[in-house]
Amino acid sequence: FRALADGTRRKVVERLGRGPASVSELAEPFAMALPSFVQHLRVLEDCGLVVSTKSGRVRSYELVPKRMKSAEDWLLRQRALWEKRLD
């Protein structure tokens, strides 16, 4: 959840939902230095939401849907709990 708390990282996850992308493709819409952007990617990778591969000099990232599913399952359980309490 810490990884998804940041708007930049949420947008990266949304973009990767459409398919894998290189670092330069992911960084293009953001007005920040590449090293700063790569830190965002590192946070996403460290928590297991994305994986990276390197082909030559190009590093690409791809979403790990299984990790998103575990967060979704937890949120659904919490929602059910709170709806029950509020009814």
Secondary structure, DSSP 8 states (H G I E B T S, - for coil): -TGGGSHHHHHHHHHHTT--EEHHHHHTTS-S-HHHHHHHHHHHHHTTSEEEEEETTEEEEEE-HHHHHHHHHHHHHHHHHHHHHH-
